[in-house]
Amino acid sequence: MRCLNEPIARQANQEDNCTGRFWEGRFKSQALLDETAVLACMAYVDLNPIRAKMADTLEQSDHTSIQLRIQAALKGEQPPNLLSFIGNERENQPNGIAFSLTDYLQLVDDTGRIIRNDKRGAISDNSAKLLTRLNIQQDNWLKLTTEFGKLFHGPVGTLQELTDYCEHLEKRRRHFASCCQHLKAG
């Protein structure tokens, strides 16, 4: 990511006739090591406009992948520029996210209803089913999707995924292991 970010930052600084870190502290790149980390990060990002009170519903959340997914789903399509939801894992699996779009939409919608201070609700049976399949406690899921940016500052995944990742990179210490505790099974 550093190699990708550096030329962009240099060009932007040259265009703006300034120096310093272009991305400041707002932007970061993190390794998402497993499906739980990917879904938690996706839900966190998809709910940003609602958290910021820029939108009341997912359909109104401009510039989000969930808005594109909803618009495409209404036409019975997948957005061509986003990785597709392909359903459950299977042999000879095509590239895609191994969950159904319906489960993801339901999960984000229910999570959003819990997050919003003016709306109280419980996670529905549909999304609990997905959380159960992922072995995530509902309280942990809520913490992951509301505090993703605060909780994680490095690679994101279960402790086993973090261990495998560190071994692959030949790192002796598992930094951020305490953060990954939030991804542990219920």
Secondary structure as a PSIPRED ss2 file (coil, helix, strand):
# PSIPRED VFORMAT (PSIPRED V4.0)

   1 M C   1.000  0.000  0.000
   2 R H   0.000  1.000  0.000
   3 C H   0.000  1.000  0.000
   4 L H   0.000  1.000  0.000
   5 N H   0.000  1.000  0.000
   6 E H   0.000  1.000  0.000
   7 P H   0.000  1.000  0.000
   8 I H   0.000  1.000  0.000
   9 A H   0.000  1.000  0.000
  10 R H   0.000  1.000  0.000
  11 Q H   0.000  1.000  0.000
  12 A H   0.000  1.000  0.000
  13 N H   0.000  1.000  0.000
  14 Q H   0.000  1.000  0.000
  15 E H   0.000  1.000  0.000
  16 D H   0.000  1.000  0.000
  17 N C   1.000  0.000  0.000
  18 C C   1.000  0.000  0.000
  19 T C   1.000  0.000  0.000
  20 G C   1.000  0.000  0.000
  21 R C   1.000  0.000  0.000
  22 F C   1.000  0.000  0.000
  23 W C   1.000  0.000  0.000
  24 E C   1.000  0.000  0.000
  25 G C   1.000  0.000  0.000
  26 R C   1.000  0.000  0.000
  27 F C   1.000  0.000  0.000
  28 K C   1.000  0.000  0.000
  29 S C   1.000  0.000  0.000
  30 Q C   1.000  0.000  0.000
  31 A C   1.000  0.000  0.000
  32 L E   0.000  0.000  1.000
  33 L C   1.000  0.000  0.000
  34 D C   1.000  0.000  0.000
  35 E H   0.000  1.000  0.000
  36 T H   0.000  1.000  0.000
  37 A H   0.000  1.000  0.000
  38 V H   0.000  1.000  0.000
  39 L H   0.000  1.000  0.000
  40 A H   0.000  1.000  0.000
  41 C H   0.000  1.000  0.000
  42 M H   0.000  1.000  0.000
  43 A H   0.000  1.000  0.000
  44 Y H   0.000  1.000  0.000
  45 V H   0.000  1.000  0.000
  46 D H   0.000  1.000  0.000
  47 L C   1.000  0.000  0.000
  48 N H   0.000  1.000  0.000
  49 P H   0.000  1.000  0.000
  50 I H   0.000  1.000  0.000
  51 R H   0.000  1.000  0.000
  52 A C   1.000  0.000  0.000
  53 K C   1.000  0.000  0.000
  54 M C   1.000  0.000  0.000
  55 A C   1.000  0.000  0.000
  56 D C   1.000  0.000  0.000
  57 T C   1.000  0.000  0.000
  58 L C   1.000  0.000  0.000
  59 E C   1.000  0.000  0.000
  60 Q C   1.000  0.000  0.000
  61 S C   1.000  0.000  0.000
  62 D C   1.000  0.000  0.000
  63 H C   1.000  0.000  0.000
  64 T C   1.000  0.000  0.000
  65 S H   0.000  1.000  0.000
  66 I H   0.000  1.000  0.000
  67 Q H   0.000  1.000  0.000
  68 L H   0.000  1.000  0.000
  69 R H   0.000  1.000  0.000
  70 I H   0.000  1.000  0.000
  71 Q H   0.000  1.000  0.000
  72 A H   0.000  1.000  0.000
  73 A H   0.000  1.000  0.000
  74 L H   0.000  1.000  0.000
  75 K C   1.000  0.000  0.000
  76 G C   1.000  0.000  0.000
  77 E C   1.000  0.000  0.000
  78 Q C   1.000  0.000  0.000
  79 P C   1.000  0.000  0.000
  80 P C   1.000  0.000  0.000
  81 N C   1.000  0.000  0.000
  82 L C   1.000  0.000  0.000
  83 L C   1.000  0.000  0.000
  84 S C   1.000  0.000  0.000
  85 F E   0.000  0.000  1.000
  86 I C   1.000  0.000  0.000
  87 G C   1.000  0.000  0.000
  88 N C   1.000  0.000  0.000
  89 E C   1.000  0.000  0.000
  90 R C   1.000  0.000  0.000
  91 E C   1.000  0.000  0.000
  92 N C   1.000  0.000  0.000
  93 Q C   1.000  0.000  0.000
  94 P C   1.000  0.000  0.000
  95 N C   1.000  0.000  0.000
  96 G C   1.000  0.000  0.000
  97 I E   0.000  0.000  1.000
  98 A C   1.000  0.000  0.000
  99 F C   1.000  0.000  0.000
 100 S C   1.000  0.000  0.000
 101 L H   0.000  1.000  0.000
 102 T H   0.000  1.000  0.000
 103 D H   0.000  1.000  0.000
 104 Y H   0.000  1.000  0.000
 105 L H   0.000  1.000  0.000
 106 Q H   0.000  1.000  0.000
 107 L H   0.000  1.000  0.000
 108 V H   0.000  1.000  0.000
 109 D H   0.000  1.000  0.000
 110 D H   0.000  1.000  0.000
 111 T H   0.000  1.000  0.000
 112 G H   0.000  1.000  0.000
 113 R H   0.000  1.000  0.000
 114 I H   0.000  1.000  0.000
 115 I H   0.000  1.000  0.000
 116 R C   1.000  0.000  0.000
 117 N C   1.000  0.000  0.000
 118 D C   1.000  0.000  0.000
 119 K C   1.000  0.000  0.000
 120 R C   1.000  0.000  0.000
 121 G C   1.000  0.000  0.000
 122 A C   1.000  0.000  0.000
 123 I C   1.000  0.000  0.000
 124 S C   1.000  0.000  0.000
 125 D H   0.000  1.000  0.000
 126 N H   0.000  1.000  0.000
 127 S H   0.000  1.000  0.000
 128 A H   0.000  1.000  0.000
 129 K H   0.000  1.000  0.000
 130 L H   0.000  1.000  0.000
 131 L H   0.000  1.000  0.000
 132 T H   0.000  1.000  0.000
 133 R H   0.000  1.000  0.000
 134 L H   0.000  1.000  0.000
 135 N C   1.000  0.000  0.000
 136 I C   1.000  0.000  0.000
 137 Q C   1.000  0.000  0.000
 138 Q H   0.000  1.000  0.000
 139 D H   0.000  1.000  0.000
 140 N H   0.000  1.000  0.000
 141 W H   0.000  1.000  0.000
 142 L H   0.000  1.000  0.000
 143 K H   0.000  1.000  0.000
 144 L H   0.000  1.000  0.000
 145 T H   0.000  1.000  0.000
 146 T H   0.000  1.000  0.000
 147 E H   0.000  1.000  0.000
 148 F H   0.000  1.000  0.000
 149 G H   0.000  1.000  0.000
 150 K H   0.000  1.000  0.000
 151 L H   0.000  1.000  0.000
 152 F C   1.000  0.000  0.000
 153 H C   1.000  0.000  0.000
 154 G C   1.000  0.000  0.000
 155 P C   1.000  0.000  0.000
 156 V E   0.000  0.000  1.000
 157 G C   1.000  0.000  0.000
 158 T C   1.000  0.000  0.000
 159 L H   0.000  1.000  0.000
 160 Q H   0.000  1.000  0.000
 161 E H   0.000  1.000  0.000
 162 L H   0.000  1.000  0.000
 163 T H   0.000  1.000  0.000
 164 D H   0.000  1.000  0.000
 165 Y H   0.000  1.000  0.000
 166 C H   0.000  1.000  0.000
 167 E H   0.000  1.000  0.000
 168 H H   0.000  1.000  0.000
 169 L C   1.000  0.000  0.000
 170 E C   1.000  0.000  0.000
 171 K C   1.000  0.000  0.000
 172 R C   1.000  0.000  0.000
 173 R C   1.000  0.000  0.000
 174 R C   1.000  0.000  0.000
 175 H C   1.000  0.000  0.000
 176 F C   1.000  0.000  0.000
 177 A H   0.000  1.000  0.000
 178 S H   0.000  1.000  0.000
 179 C H   0.000  1.000  0.000
 180 C H   0.000  1.000  0.000
 181 Q H   0.000  1.000  0.000
 182 H H   0.000  1.000  0.000
 183 L H   0.000  1.000  0.000
 184 K C   1.000  0.000  0.000
 185 A C   1.000  0.000  0.000
 186 G C   1.000  0.000  0.000
